[in-house]
Amino acid sequence: MYNENTIKQINKDISEHYSHLFPIEPEYKLTYEGVSRLVMLDRYAQKDLSLQTLNVNDIVLTVIRDDPKYPARGVGHVIEIDAENESLTILVDQEFRATLEDKTESKTGVIIRHFKDVDKPLELYFEQIAKRVGHSLAQQESSQELKDKYSQRFFEEISQLNSIPAGRVLYGAGSNSDVTYFNCFVMPFIEDSRGGIAEHRKEVMEIMSRGGGVGTNGSTLRPKSSPAKSVGGKSSGAVSWLNDIANLTHLVEQGGSRRGAQMIMMADWHPDIIEFIISKMQNPRVLKWLSTNSNDEVVRTEAYNKLKFIPISPMEVKIYEGLVQSEDVDQDLKDFAKDKLLDGGTLEVNDEEFLSGANISVTLTKEFMDAVESDSTFDLRYPDLENYTKEEKAYYDEHWHEVGDVREWEELGYGIKVHRTVKARDIWDLISFCATYSAEPGIFFIDNANDMTNAKAYGQKVVATNPCGEQPLAPYSVCNLAAINLANFANKETGEILYEKLAASVATQVRLQDNVIDATPYFLEENKKQALGERRIGLGIMGLHDLLIWGKVRYGSPESIDIINKVFETIAEAAYAESVEIAKEKGSFPFLKDNKRFTQTGFMQHLSQGLRDDIEKYGIRNSHLLTIAPTGSTGTMVGVSTGLEPYFSFSYFRSGRLGKFIEVNAAIVEEWLKYNPEFSSDNLPDYFVSAMELKPEEHADVQTTIQYWIDSSISKTVNAPRGFTVKDVQSIYERLYKNGAKGGTVYVDGSRDSQVLSLTKEDNEWDQLDLVKDFGASVKEVQEGDKLTDLRADRLDREIGVEVGNICPICLEGQVENLGGCNTCTNCNAQLKCEM
């Protein structure tokens, strides 16, 4: 891909200015193409940020289109430098020109960009990155012999794409920069005071500025209208303070090129939980529906309070009236104008950016899920601050944020105030409703997580997860991530899974990740103490769907479940066995004081007796070893299915930071066809099944099968088709819970304004499900006489409405019947009114 002069110049620049980096060797091959190349160069390659080595003909990264939501970047080479004006003339590579908006630029590929919009990558080959990372992490070994041995072994594993460290490691290791190699951070519960919030905010800001993603559980903040006696007022509530913390994502520029990320959680028992659940709903029609249809009065009030009505202006009235009266206007446009006149305005959402800087999830307890199953009540409660003695209040101030759970607090003998008693199913319906139509909140089964965490062996507990949910962590816990590329562990001719090779690669990667803990910079002493004390790592996978395709097995099928079970048993046993071997050499993690107690945790019962015996005898190097992260960028770079997910499609367009619509073709199709020439890309067997073609139950069953062998958690999206109802979503969540999942996200097709993945290149206008069409939310129970719609003769004696027996107000054809808890049209299947 690169000519000899380019390679010589890069090697010269590295030799003279960046001696900590590695030159291009003749045998290096991995440059990638398209979005894979862009991801590698933009995210992971080291760069000459000062442009001190910039020359004509250099390869550069540049902003192709400056868009506030989707700033597109691309690759090209320099054809002229204007030092006086600090600008460059660049010839953009052909594959990135379609993103250029200027027609002349798009045709010629020639653009002019300011220095500030340009980066010069110094690592053009992935092998350079692998060499840097492998060499740097091997320096943690105790002797030169071991350093040389593992430098080569780490390099081989990474460069052969058997295992891929996470982006923070690929970017940071050996970079001479002060960014963290950890992806995952979780903060302690927030101390319930202005000072506590300020300190929490400061630490979150520091972590994010170094490239970390942060999880926060806000359940220790007092609820809205609670007395704040020190200032003689009342609290604005937990949710408002959490929004302040979420806003840091928009303010902090992170180290490297990764955008900020936060996860904010709240417990099901917190009195502000309803406000929290509704807080990120941005569809006014959904809010309108909740404000009039929910069984719970607080839900109705919170939904109503998020809405504002914007009346149409006199000028708009004239325009719409003109359209209605015009003879030269299409009927669709007339109908649109009529609707606008009838509505008299539009509903909008107050504060659209509220909590937009974070993913949000509800931590669900066993107590709550039991109440849902039995259709009983559930108390929203909080420590009874108003009635505490001076001594009790002092203990609260000092220790409540260490406990963070009203159940434990009550067991300690401190009073709890019940703020409201609700029907558990009303809250469960609300969570599921919002998850269905905005894909948030997520859910985190916190008791499931704590039942299975190894942290119980050293007296700690899970308080929250990182932003993607795969790492349930204790206060100040951190984790570095990597992924085994399962696509490399199948014989492509026979479909045989190479279990011995897999176990060997797992062992090498465990050692590499253990070295990350000692190599990374630390900037919060609490994180350093926790990281070195528990030595947690998170080894996951990518390419699961590729592995199954090579094995000619359909993802989600019963046969695939058996294979997946064996693959992850192999990974778990190999990872824990290697950690024992490292413990023999380097010692166990310092927090481990009782080997036998460690082997008695919930997760450890899943491993073989022989392995548990070895841990009791020798100890273990790492408290936790396994996770399933999304691997969105690294998986895209390598060109395999990401995380445990099936392929979204086998040819699609990906939106995101690197350009709104960049085409990504699954390389496995062409490669697989070379081994199976009797097929074609238009005629593939059923194991080329896409995420949206799978049943949601199949997604869920793959997740829970893998969870059995994972000591941390899993980032997984259960994809569901359009029309998937709230009750359907609930059934998936309940399936996940009962089968041992620690969390989950159900994504109903079309539920967000913009998909991360799109099957078509055109801007989709899907939005969330339109309530006028899908719920009839803006349709009155019975139409007024002067607004009756023309009907067929056999419908004239029937009322139009959303009640059982009415004529559907959407298609004016079907009859409304109660199907699955929702009043549904038998003709167009519109769900008009659900039991909420």
N, C-alpha and C positions, 0 to 999 in steps of 0.2 A: 504493500500500500504506500509506503514512504520511500522516496528515492534516496540514493546513496548520499547525496549532498545534505539532505535534511537530517539524516542519521548522524553524519559526521559533525554537523553543527550542534545538534543536541548533545552529543557526547563531549564535544569541546566545552559547551556551556556548563555541563555538569562537572567536568574536570576542573574548570577554572573558578567556578562560583558556588557549586553545590556538591561538595565532595562527600556529603553524607548520603547522597543518592547514588544509584547504580546505572551505569551506561547500558546502552542497547548492545546485546550480543548477537552474533550472526545467526544463531539458532532460534532466536525469539520469533514467535509467529502470531501471538494473540493480539490483534488490533481491534477486532470486532467491526461491525458495520451498523449503520443506522442508529437507532436509539440505544442499542447496547454500547456502541462506541461513545456516544454522547454521555451516557451515564458514567462510563469509566473515566473519561477525560474530565468531566465536570465535577463528579463527586469524589473520586478516589486518587486521581493523579496529582502529584505535587506540581506546583506552578511557580513561575517567576512572577510573583504578584507586583513587584516593583517595575517590571519590564526592563530591567537593566541589561538583559541579554537580547533584547528584541532586535530582529533583523528582517530585512526583506526575504520573503519565501518561508518565514517561520509559520508553523501551524499554530493557530490561535482559536480560542473559544470566544464567542462574542454574542451580545444580545442581538437577536434577529428581529424580534418585535417586542417593543416595550409595552406590555399589557399589565395593568395593576393586579389582575387575578391570575393570568397565565403568561408571565413573561417568558417568551420563547428564546432559547439559545441554540446556537449551531456552531459548526466547525468550518473553518476556511483557512486560507493562507494569505500572508501580507504581500501586497504588490507595491505599496508605497507608504512611506512614513513622513508625516508632516510634524516634525518635532516642535516647531514654533507654535503651532495651534494644538499640539498634543492630540493629534488625530491620525487615524490609519485608513488607508484604502485596502479593502479586503475582498478577495474573490471567494465567495461562499461555495462550499462543496455542493454539488448538484442535488444531493439527497435532502438538503435543508432549504432549498430555494423556494419551495412551495409555501413556506411560512411567511415569506416577505410580502408585505402589503403593497408596496410600490410596484407597479407593473413593469417599469423599466428595470428596477433592481431584480425582480423575480425572473425576468428574461435573461439578463446578463450575469446575474450573480454578484455584481460589483456594488459594494456598499462602502460608506464612510462612517467610521465610528470613533468616538472619543476614547482616549486611553482608559478612562474609568470603566468603560463597558467591555474591556478586553482582558482576557487572561491568556498567558502563554503556558501550556502544559509542558512539563519536562519529562514526564513518563508517558510515552506514546504506546508502549507495549505493556500488556498486563503482567508479563514476566518481570518487568522492572519493579512493579508494585509488590509482586510476590517475593522478590529478592529482598527488597527493603524491609517488608514486614517480617519475613522469616529470620533474616539476620538480626534485626532489632530485638525480637522476642527471645531469640536463643541466647542473648547476652545475659539472661537471668540464670543460666546454668552455672554450676559451681566450678567447672574446670574448662580449660581451653579445648580439651578433647570433646567434652560434651557440647560446648558452644558450637564447634565446627560440625559435629554430628547432627545436632538438631537444627542448625541453620540450614543445612542441606535438606534434611528431612522435611522441615516446615515448608521450604521453598518448593520442593517436589509436590507435596500434597496440594499446595495452593495453586501452583502453576499448572498442574494436571487437572485442576478443577474438581478434585475429589472432595475437598472441603474449602469453604469460603468464609473467612472471618467477616464479621459484620462491618458495616460502613465506617463506624467510628475507628475500628482497628485498622482497616485498610487505609484510611486517610491519615490517622494519627501516628501509628507505630513507625518509628524511625524518621519522623518528619522534622524533628527539632522544633516542634511547636508545642504550645502549652494546652492543647485540647485534650479532653478526657477520651479514653478508649472505651469507657462504659456507655452503653446505650440507655440503661434503665436505672432510674432513681426513684425512691419513694421517701417522702418526708414523714416525720412523726405527725401524729394528730396535732392540730393547731392549739396552742395555748389560748384560752378564751379571755383575751384581754387585748387592748390596743397595742401594747408592747409585744405581745405574743404574735399577733397578726403581722406587725411590722418586721419582726425577726424572721418569721416564716417567709414573708414576701422577699426579704433580702437574700435568703438562702436559695429560694427558687430562682431568683434573678441570676445569681452567681452560677448555679448549675446550668441554666439554659444558655448563658453567655459562653460557656465552654463546650456546648454541643450536646448536653444531656437532655433526655426527655424525663419529665417529672410527674409523679403521681401524688395527689393530695387527698386525704379524707377529711372533709369539713364537718363531720358529725359532732365535734366537740365545741362548735360555736353555738352560743345560746340562740334560741329561736326568736323570731320577730316579736317585738313589743315586750320582750322581757325587760325587767328593770335593769338599768345601768346606773347603780347608786352613786358611783364615784363622780359622775357628771350630772347627776340629778335628772336623767332622761331615760329613754327606752332604746333598746337595741333595734337597729334597722334589720336585723335578722342575718342568719348564716348565709343565705343565698347572695345577698348584696356584697358581702365581704368576699365570697368566692368568686364573684364576677370581677372584683378588683384584682384578685390573684390571676385569674384567667387572662386579663388584659395584658399581662406581662409578655405573653406570646407575641403580641403585635409590636411590642416595644423593644424587645431584645434581639439584637443581631447575633446569630450564633457563630461559633467557631466553625471554620470550614464552609461548606455550601449547603448544609442541611437546614431546613426550616425548623422553627421551634415546635414543640409538642408538649401538651399537658393532658393529664387525666385528672378529673375532679370527681370525687365520689361522695355520696351521702347515704347514711344508714336508713333502712326502711322504718325504723322507730322514731326518727327525728320529726318533731312537730312541723318543720318547714318542708317536709319531703314532697308535698304536692306542688308547692311553688317551684321546687327544684326540678321535678319531672317535667313540668310544663315550660320551664324557663327557656329552652332552646327551640321550641316550636315556632316556626317562621311562616307557616301557611295560615293566613287569616281565616280561610274557610273551615279548616280543621278546628281552629280555636273557636270560631262561631258555633260549630257543631257541638263542641264540648260545653260551651257556655249555656247551651239550651237543652242538652240531652243527657249530661252526666247525672247519675243518681246522687252524687256527692255535692253538697252545696258549696264547699270550699273549692272543689274542682271548677264548678261553674263560675265562681267569683274570680278565681285566678285566671281562668281563660278569658273572661270578659275584660279583666283589667289589662290584659296584654293587647287589646284591640283599640284602634281608633278609627273613627269614620271620617272620611275626607269627601265632603259634598262636591258635586261637579259644579263648575263655574258657569255663570250666565252665558259666556261665549261657547262653552262645551254644549250647553243645552241647545243653543241655536244650531251648532254643527250637527248634533245628533238628530234634531228635528228635521233639518234639511236632508239628511241621509234617508230618514224614514219616508219623507214625502217625495223624494226623487224617483223618477221613472228609469233612470240610467244606472242604478246601483244594484249590484248583486244581492240576492235575497239574504245570503249569509251576513253581509255587511248591514243590511236593514235590521236583521234580527239582533245583531250585536248592538246597534244603536238603540233599538227598542229596550233591550235589557238594561242598558246604561241609564236610559230615561226612567225606567221603572224603579231601578235600584236607587237612583238619586245620588249616587256616589260610590265610593269604593271603601272596603275595609282594608286597613293596613295594620302592621304590627308595631307596637311601641318598642323602641330600642332594638332594632333588628340585630345589632351586634352583641346583644347581651349573652355572655358566656361563650361567645364564638371562638375564643382563644383556647378552648379545651374540649376534649371529648368528655362526656359525662356518663356516669354509671351509678346505679343504685346497688348498694350492698344488701343482699337479701339473706335473712337469717332462716334457720330451720324453723323457728317459731312462726315466722311469717308464712313460709311455704306450707306448713301444716295447717295454718288457719285458712289459707286459700283452698286447700284440698277439702277441708271439712266445712267450708263456707261459713266460717265463724268470724267473730270480731277480732280487732287488733288495736292495741293501744299505741298512740303516738305520745311519746313521753320524753322527759328530760329531767336531770337533777333539779330538785325542788329548791332553787336558790332563794326564793322569797322567804322560806321558813327555816333556813339554816341558821344555826348559832354562829357566833363569831369564829369559834374554833372549827366548825364544820366548813364554813366559807373559806377559811385559810387553807384547810386541807384540800378543798376543791381547787383553789387557785394553784396549789402546788402539784396536785396529783391527778386531777381529772383528765388532763391531756395525755397522761401516761396510760390510763385505763381505756378511755374512749368507747366504752360499751356500757349502756345503762344496765344491762343484765349483771355484769360483773360489779358495777358500782353499787347496785342494790344489794348484792351478796356481801359487799363490804359493810353494809349496815347504814348506808346513807339514803336519805329520803328521795323518792322519785315522784314527780308530778305528772299525772296523766292529763295532757292538754286536750286530747280528743280521743274518742273511741270510734273507729271506723269499721266498715265491713272490709275485710281483707281483699275480697274479690273486687271491690270498687277501686282500690289502689292497684291491684293486679291488672284490672281492665285498663286503667289509665296508663300504666307503664307500657302495656302491650299496644295500646292504641297509638301512643306517641312513637313507640319504636316502629310501628307499622308505617306511619305516615311521615316520619322524619328520620327514621333509622337511629334515633336516640330517645331515651337513654339506653345504654347497654346495661347488662345485668351481670352482677358478680356475686356468686354464691359463697359468701365469706365463711360460713361455717364449714362448707365442703372443703374450702381451701385450707382452713386451719386444722381440720381433721386429718389432712394428708400432708401437711408441711413437716419437713424434717426439723424446722426451727424449734418445734416443741421440745426437742431433745436438749436444747441449751437455753430453755426458758424464754423464748421469744414467740411472737405471734405475727400473723399477717395483718396489716392495717389497710393496704390499698394495693393497686397494681400500677405498673408503668402505663404510658399512653396507649399502647396497643393491647394491653391486657394479658400478655403472656408471662409476666413476672409478678406474681403476688409476693410482696416483700414486707419485711419488718421495718420499723423506723430506721431511716438513714441507710438502709440496705441498697446495694448497687449490684449490677450484673453486666458482664460482658457477653456478647453473643457471637455465635458462628453457626454455620449450617453445613451438614453433610449433603453433598449433591448426589442424591440417590440415582439419578440418571446414569451415573458412571458405574453402577454396581449391578448391571444386568448384562448378560451375554446377548448381544444384539442379533446373533444368528439363531440361538436356541431359546432365548427368553429366560434362561436360568438365572436366578439371583445369586450373586457372588457374596455369600455370607461371610466367608473368612476374610476376604478383602475389605468388606464393610467394617468388620470388627477391628481390623488393623488401623484403618483410617480414623475410626472413632477414638482409638487409643492415642494416636498422634495428636489429634485435635484437642483432646482433654489436656494433654501436657502443654500445648500451645496456649490454651485459654487460661490455664493455671499461671503461666508466666505473665500473661497480660496483667494480672492482679498486682504483680510486683513492678511492672514496667510503666504503668500509666501514671501520669501526674495526678496528684490529689490537691484539692484546693479548699475542702472543708475537712477539718480534723475528724468530725463525727463520721463522715463517709469513709475515711481512711481506716479508722478504728474498726468499723463494721466490716469493711471489705477484707481487711487482713485477718479479722477474727473469724469470719465464717467461710471465706474463700469460695464464694458462690460463683458458679459459671452457668451459662445457658447454651448448651449445644442442641441445635435443632436440625431441621432438614429443609431441603428444597428438592424439586424434581420427583416428588412422589408419583404424580400422574404419569410422568415419563417412564418411571420404573414399571408401572402397571401396563402402560401401552406396549413396552418391549416384551412384557410377559404375556401380552394378548389377553388381558383381564380388564373388564369394565370397572372403572372407579365406582365404588358404592355397592357393588354386587356382593352377594354372600361369599363368593370365592375371593374377592378382593379383601374382604374383612379378615379372612383367615391369613392371607399373605401379609397384610398390614400388621396384624397381631404378631406374627413371627419376626418381621423386620424390626419392629420397635422393641420387642423382647431382646433381640440381638443387640440393638443399640444400647439399651438400658444396662444389660449385663456387662457389655464391653466397657462402657463408660465407668461404671462403678468399680469394675475389676481394675481398670487402669488407675483410678483414684487411690485404690488400696496400694497398688505398686508404688505410686509416687509417695504415699505416706510412709512406706518402708524406707524410702530414700531421703525424704525431706521433712517428714513429720506430718501429723494430722493437723487439721485446722484448729487454731488455738481455743476457740469456744467449746470444743469437744472435751468434756470432762468425764463422761460416762459412756464408754463404747456400747455397752449392752442396752442402755436406754435409747441410744440412737437407732439400734436395730429393731426397736419395738415401736417406732412411729408407724402411722397408718400406711404410708407409701412403702416402707421397707418390707412389709409383709408380701408385696408383689414380687420381690426378688428371690432368687434361689437360696436355699438353706446354706449351701456351701459358701456363697458370697457373704451372707450375714455372719457366718462363723468366722470368716477371714476378717471382717470388720471388727468383730469383737476381739479378735486376737491382735490385729495390727493397727487398727484405727483406719481413718480415711482422710484423704487430703482436702476434699471439698464437701461442704454441707449439702449442696444441691448441684446437680449437673445437667439437667435436661429441661428443655423448653421447646416450644414451637412458635417462632417469631414469623412475621409476615414475609420477610426477605423480598420486599417489593422491588427495590432497586438492584440489589445484588443478583436476585433471580432473573430480573430483566436483562442485566448485563451478560450473565452466563447463557441466557437463552433457554431456560427451562421453566417449568411451572413453579410458581412461588410458594414458599412455605409448604403447607399440606394441601393447598387449594388445587382443585382441578383447573385446567385451562378455562379461562373465561370464553375464549373462542380460539380458533386456530388461524385466524387472520382478523386483526382488529386495530383500532386506533386508541392510543392511550393519551389521556389528558393529564396535565400536571405542570410542575415547575419548568420542565425542559421543553415545553411547547405544547399548546393545547391539543393538537391532533397530530401525533407522530405515529406512522403506521408500524405495527409490530406484527411480524409473521412468525408463527411458531416454527422454529427450525426443525422440530421433530418430524413434521409432515414429510419434508423433502428427504430427510435422512432415513426415515422409516420406509419410504417408497423405494429407496435403493436396495433394501433388503427384501422388499415385498412388491416386485414389479407388476404382479397381477392386479394390483389396485391402482387407483389414481387419486389425485387430490379431490376430485368430485365424487369419488366412490370409495369412502373409507369405512372400515368396520366399526361396530358400535362402541368399541372401547375408545374411540376418538369422540368421547362424549363431553360436552361443554358444561360449565358450571350451571347455566340456566336450564339445561336439559335434564339435570339430575333432580330427583325428588328431594324436597327439603329434608325428609327423613333419612335419605341416604347421606346427605351432608352431615347430619347430626350423628349418625351411627359411626361414620369414619372418625369424627372428632372424639367421641367417647371411647372408642376402641383404642385410639392413640393415648388418650388421657390416662388410661390405666398404667401406662409405662412411663409417664412423664411426672417428675417430682415437682415441677413448677406448674405452669399452665400453658394454654394454647390460644393463639390469636387465630380465630376462624370466623369466617362469615358464612352463615347458612343462607344461600340464595333461594329466594322464593319468587314465583311468577306474579305478574300483575293479576289482581283479583284475589290474591291470598288474603283471607280475612283476619281480623283481629283474633278471633277464636283459633284460627289456624296457627297464627304466630304463637299464641299461648301454648298450644299443644306441643310445638317444637321446644319452647323454653322448658316446659315440664318434662319432656323427653330427655333433654340435656341434663336437667337437675337430677332426675331419678336414676340416670345412668352414670352419675359421678362427675359430670363436667363442673368446672369451677367458674365458668362464665360463658357468655355467648352473645352473638349479635345476629339478628335475623334481618336481612336486607330484602325488602319487597321491591321488585323491579319498578323503577319510576318514582321511588319514594323521596328522592332528593332533587334539588334543582339542577344539579350537574353531577353526572356519574364520573367516577375516576376512570372507569372503562366504558367505552361506547362502541357499539357494533357498527355504527355508521359514521362517516366522516362529517356529515352535516351537523351543525349545532342542534342538539336535541332540545325540544321545547317541552319535554315530558312533564317537568315539575313534579310535585307530588300528585297523588290521585286527586282529580278535580272533584270537589264535593258536590258541585252542581250536577255533574254527570254521575258520580259514583255514590253520593249519599242523599242528594236532593236537599242539602242543608239550607239553601236559600229559597226553597220552595215552601210556601205556607202549607199548613196541614190540609186545608181545602182552599182552592182558588176562589177569589172574590168574583161575584157575578159579572162585573164589567170587564173581567180579564179572562173569562173562560176561553179556552183554546178550542179551535175547530176539531171535532172528532168524527170518526166514522159513525154512521147511523146506529150501529149496534153498540156504541159506547156512550150515546148521548144521555142515557139514564143512570150513568155511573159517575160517582165522584172521582175527581183527580186528587191524589194525595199520597201519603206515605204509610197509611195504615193498611192492615190486612183487609183485602177485598177491594181496595181502591184501584183505579187505573194508574199505571206508572206515569208520573209527571215528566219523565225523561223521553221515553219513546212513544208514549200515548197509545201503546198497543197491549203490553203485558199486564197481567194482574199481579198485585202485590201479595206475596205469601211469606210467612215466617220460615226461613230456611237457615238452620244453624245458628239461631239466635239473632238473625238480622231480617228485617222486613225487606224482601228482595223481589225484584221484577222477574217474572217467569219468562219474559221475552228478551230483554237486553241485559239481564243479570245485574243491574245496578243495585247496590246495597243502599237502601234508602234510609233505614233507621235501625240501629243496633242496640241491643240491651246493654247499656253502659251504666 
